[in-house]
Amino acid sequence: MSSWSPTSWRNYKAAQQPEYEDKAQVLACLETLRGKPPITTRGEVDRLRMELADAAEGRRFVLHGGDCAECFADCRADVLMSTLQVLLQMSMVLTYATRKPVTRIGRIAGQYAKPRSQAYEVVDGVNLPVYRGDLINRHDATAEARKADPSRMMSGYHHATASLNYIRALIEGGYADLHHPKRWDLAFIKKSKNRVAYKKIVDAITDAIQFMDTIGAVDSSERLRRISFYTSHEALLLPYEEAMTRRETGGEYYNLGAHYLWLGYRTSDINGAHVEYLRGLRNPLGVKVGPGHSPEAIVRLIRSFDPDGIPGRVTLITRFGASNIGRMLPPVIKAVQKAEVPVLWSCDPMHGNTEVLADGRKTRRLKNIFSELEQCFHIHGAMGSSLGGVHFEQTGGAVTECIGGSLKSARQLEHYETVCDPRLNGAQALEMAFLIARMLR
């Protein structure tokens, strides 16, 4: 394999990159970013690698969730707090369900760029460059807003830093105390056909926590109050990712713009620039795979990122869709098992279950999301494999973008706020955790 450096990706074809008009401004922004303090630390990244290695060997479970595409405008205390709250509550339910510690990774503090299927779109009869995320351009439907703006990389750095600093402050300040499931927003339970089963889960969690408090299990109580939380984003805008790469003591390279990065479905060409960039990092990596990948291509991707077979290095995030997973996942599992490449298996039940409504908006149905999850658990179990994580696009807000739960039809999608793909709202995301718990218990 050829030698690697943070800039070697420039020798390869780079998909999904914007065209900047002012090349000098791009270079100036990147030079400034290289001198900025890192957002995360090597120690945090290494700790996550260890946790993911445990998950790959069946000793942990991974909850990975957050916004489809973060907006700079959502770098607000209330938005960050609600997102963190729902992820923490989900992790508590999954801990109960799996009887394993749960590693929490947010699509947060940096998920500002999105790959797109088309370079242009027509808005009110005007042909405009497509919105590629706040790291690149603005969502407003004007030619000026849709220009790729290098200064937005600086804004992305500052918003990611502010977001993670606030999350750290919340956790250090005790907001992550999970002792109070009775204070969770569980109004959706009353409307659910599974309300009796859900209530039993809440009662069981509450009883377990109260028992630990009663017998004075200080260490256990402290672990609930002080948790680890990690950030992630898709490694898409390669000049920005290059600028966030740091060489640490010992010569290893880390991307310290996040703890965890993933290779997107649309940028997974094994001969492409994204694969070249990511293969040289020490960060743990996610690899999104779906119907467009052959089992053999998936094995080649894993080996390109993890030639030494280190558990925790690669998470294979499958996104086949409820109607395809039964046919497409088994050959992938078989190929990975035959190749003896260690991976952590995770299921993304969101992207393969997107549909377009008559009015042009995208949505997803909870029944299809859970169906893919349920099938995924069963397929892994039947093949002697283990599903070690789940991956959701979600928000803590009261949006109405996915159909299911209390939202029975598309007519109820009154608070449709996403700038890209539809997300589970807080109640739907928590209900998804309860559905998994009910299935596993």
N, C-alpha and C positions, 0 to 999 in steps of 0.2 A: 504494500500500500504506500502511496506517495507521502512525502513529509507534509506535516500540517503546521499551520500558523493561523492566528485569528483572521488573517487577510487572505488565506489560500482559497476561500470560497469564491473570490473574485475571478478565479480562472475557470469557473464553471457557469453554466447557464442558470440564472436566478429567476425563478418564476414569481409572479405576484408582487413585483417591485414597482413603485411609482416612478414616473418620469418627473424629475425636478428641473425646473427651468434655470434656476440660479445655482450652478455647480459650485461656485465659490462659497456661497452661503452654506451649502451642505458640508463642505470641508471644514468651514469655521465652526459650525455647530458640533461636528464630530470631534474636533480637536478640543473644544470646551468640555464635552462629555467625558473624554478620556481622563481629564484632570479632576473630575468630580469624585467625591467620596462614593464608595460602593453603597448600594441600597441594602444588600444582605451581607452576611459574613461567611467565610469559608467554614467556620465551625458549625454554623447552622445547616449549611448544605451537606456537610459530612454526616451530621446527625440524622438528617432526612434519609440519606443513602442507607444508613444502618437500619432505620425503621422500615424502609421499603424492602430491604433484604429480609427482614423478619416477616414481612407480609408475603413475599414471594415464597417463603418456606412455610406459610400457613400459620404463623404465630401472631399476625396482626391483620387488620382490615383497613382499607383506605377509602375515605370519603373525599371526593374531589368535586368541588362545585363552585358556582359563581356565575357572573354575568357572561352573556354571549360576547358582548363588546362593551367594555366600560366606557363611560363618557367622563370627560374632565369635569363637567358640571355636577356629576354625582360624587365627587370627592367632598362629601359632606358628612358631618358627624352622624346624622340620623340614618343616612343610607348605609354607611359602613357598619354602624351598630346593628342595624336590622339584618344585614347580610350575615354578619358574624353570629348573631343570636340564633338564626335559623340553622346555620351549619353546626353550631355547638349542640343544639337540641337534637338535630338529626344524628349526630355522632353518639349522643347518649343512648338513643334508641337502638342504634346499630351495635353499640357495645353490649347492650342487654341481649340483642338477638344473636350475635356471633360468639358471645363469651370471650371476646378478644379485645385488647386495646385498639382504639381507632386512631389512625393518623389523619389529620385534617389538613387538606390542601385547598386553598381558595384560588379560584380564577379571579384574582383581585390584585390591586396595586401593580398594574402593568398590562392588563389585557386590553390594550388600546388599539390594536391593529387586527384586521380581519381579511382573510382571503375572499375573493369574489369570483363568481362564475363568469361574469362579463365585465369588460373594461368600461362600458358605457351603458347608460340607461336613459329612457325617455321619460321626462317629468313634465306634465302639462304641455306636451307637444315639443319640448325642447330636449335636444340630445346633450346629455351632460356626462362628464366622467363620474364613475360610480363612487359612492362613499366607501372609503377603505378603513375607516376607524379614525378616532381623534388624533392618533399619533401621526397621521398622514394628511388628512384634510377635514373639512367640516361637513356636517350633514345637511346644512341649508341648501336648498335646491337652486343655487345660482352658480354661474360659471366661475366667479371669483372664489366662492367658498369651496368649490370642488378642486381647486388647484392644489397640487401637492406642495406643502409648506414645510421647509426644513426646520423652522423654528419650533414646530410642534413637537419635534423630538426633545427639545429642551423642556417644553411644557410637560411632556410625558414623564420625563425623569422627575421633575419636581412634584407632580401629582402622585406618582407612585411612591416617592419618598414620604410625602405627607400622609398618604393613606396607611402605609405600613407603620409609620411612627404612631399614628393614632390607634391602630389595632394593637400594637405593643403596649401602649399606655392603658388601653382597656383591660388587657389580660393581666398586666402587672398590678392594676388597680383593683382586681378582684371581680371584674365584670364577667369573667369566664367561669365564675362559681356556678356549677351545674346542680346545686343542691335543691333547686326549687321547681320541679316539674309541675307543681300545682299552679305556678304562676305563668306557665307557658300559655300561649294563645291556642287553645284547643277547641275553639268554637266549632270548627269543622267536624269534630267528632260527633256532635249531636245530630248532624245531618247525614252522617255516613251509615250505610247499611252494615258496616263493620264496627259500629260504635261499642258494642259489648266487648269485642276482642281488643279494641284499642284501649278501652278503659282498664282492662286487665293488665295491659302492658304498662300503662302509666302507674297503676297501683303497685305493680311489682317493682318498678324502678324506685318509686317513692319509699316503699318498705325497705328495700335494700340500703338506700342511703340513710334512712332513719336508724336502721340497725347498726350501721358503721358508726354513726354519731353516738348512739347509745353506749356502745362498748368502748368508745374512745379510740377508734381506729384513726389516729391522727395522720399517719402517713397516707392512708387512703383518702381521707378528706382533703388533705393538702394537694394531692394529685388531681382531684376534681376541680379545685380552685385555680390551680396554676397549670395550664395546659400548653402544649406546643401547637403552633399554628404556622403553616408555611404558605408562601405565595407562589404563583405560577402564571405563565402566559405562553401563548403560542409563539415560537421563535420565527417570526415572519419577516419583519423589516430588518434585513441583514446588516445594513450600515449601523443602525442603532445597536443591534446585538453585538456587533464587533466592538463598538465603542464602550460597551459595558463589560467587556472581557478583561480580566485581570490575571496577571501571572503571579502566583503565590510562591511562598518559600518551598523549595524543592522542584520548582519549574513547572508545576501543574497549572493548567489554565481553568479558571472558573468564570462563568457568566454570573456576576454578582448584581445583576438587575432583578434577579428572582432566585428562589431556591430551586425551582423545578421548571423545566421547559419541555414543550412537546413539539413534535414534528407533525404538521398538519396533513390532512388527507390530500390536499391539492398540491403540496410541495414535497411529496415523498418519492420523487424520481431518484433512484439510487445513484444516478450519475449527475444529479443536480447540486446546486450551490448550498441548499439548506442541509442536505445530508452531509456534505463536506464540512460545513461549519460546525454542526453539532457533534460530529464524531470525535472532535479533539477536546471536548470539555469534560471536566470531572463531575459536573452536575448530573443527577439522575435525570433520565429522559423518558418522556412518553412518546409513543408512536401510534398515531391514529391509522387504523386499517379498516377497509370495508370491501364492498363488492368489486371494486376496481383492482384489487390486489390478488395475485395468485398466491397459494401457500408457499411456493418456492421463492417468490419475490419477498415475502414477509420474512422468511428465514434469512435471506441475504441482507435485508435491512438490519435485523437483529445482530447478525455477525459483524456488520460494518460498524455498529455502535459499541459492541461488546465482544471483541475478538477473544478476550481472556475468560469469558463465561463467568462474570462476577454477579452474583445475585443482588438485586436491587438497582442495577444499572439501567435496565430497560423495563418499562411498563408497556405492555401491548394493550392498547385501548381499542376494542372492537366496536364497530358501528355499522351493523349490517341491516338493521330494520327488522321488525317483528315478522314480516313475511318471508325474509331471506335467511334468518339466522339458523334455522333448523337444517338448512341445506348447505350453508356456506361455512359455518363455524367448525363443524367436526373435521373437515379436511385440514383446516389451519392448525387445530390442536394436534392432530395426528402428525403433521409435518414438523411442528415444533418439538414434539416428544421424540420423534425419530432423529432429529438433528441434535438432540440433547443440549439445547441452548436454554439457559435459565431465564425465565421471564416472570414478571408479575402480571397476571391477567386482570384486566379491568373492563367493565362494560359501559359504553356510552350509549344509552338507549334513546337519545334525543335526536341525533342527526339523521339516522336512517328512517325516522318516522315523521318527517316534516311533510305537510301537504299545503296546497295553496287553495284558499277560499275563492268564491266567485268574485269578491271585491278586490282580489289581488293580494290580500294579506296572507302571511304564512301562519299556520298553527300546528299544534301537535296534540294528540289525544292521549290522555293518561292511560286508557286501557291498552293502547299499543305500546306505550313506554314500559308499562309494567309487564306486558306480555313478553317483550324482548328480554327484560331482566329475568323473568321467571324461567324462560327457555334457556337462557345463558347459564343460570345456576344449575339447572337439571342436566344440560349437555356436559358441562365440566364434570359434574359428579359422576355421570355415567361413563365418562372416559378416563376416570382416574386422575383428573386434573382438579384444580381448585380456583374458583373465581375469588380474587383477593381484593377487589375494589369496584367502586361505582363512580360514574362521572356524569354530573348533571349540569345543565344550564338553568340557572335559577336566580331569584332575587328575593330579598326579604320584604319587598314592597307588595302592596295590594294590587298588582297589575292583573289584567285578565287577557292572557295571550294564548294559553293552552286550554283545551276543552277537557273537562273532567272534574271530579270532586263536586263542588257546589255549582260549577259552570257546566250546564247540561247541553248548551248549543252555542253555535257561532254568534247568535243574536245577543248573547250576554258578554261578548268581548268589548265592553265599553271603555275599559282603561287599557288600551293597547298602546304601550309606550316604547317598545323596543326599537332601536335603530338598526337592528339586523334580524336575528332569529328569535322566535317566541320562547319565553322562559316560564318555568314553573314559578308561581307566586309562593309566598312563605307558607301558606296553609297547604298548598299542593305538594311542595317539597317535603314538608314534615309528614304529610300523609304517605308519601312514597316510602319514607323510612319506616313508617308503621306497617305498610304492606309487605316490605321486605322482612320485617321482624315477624309478622304473622306467618309468612311463608316458611321462615327458617325455624321457628319455634314449634 
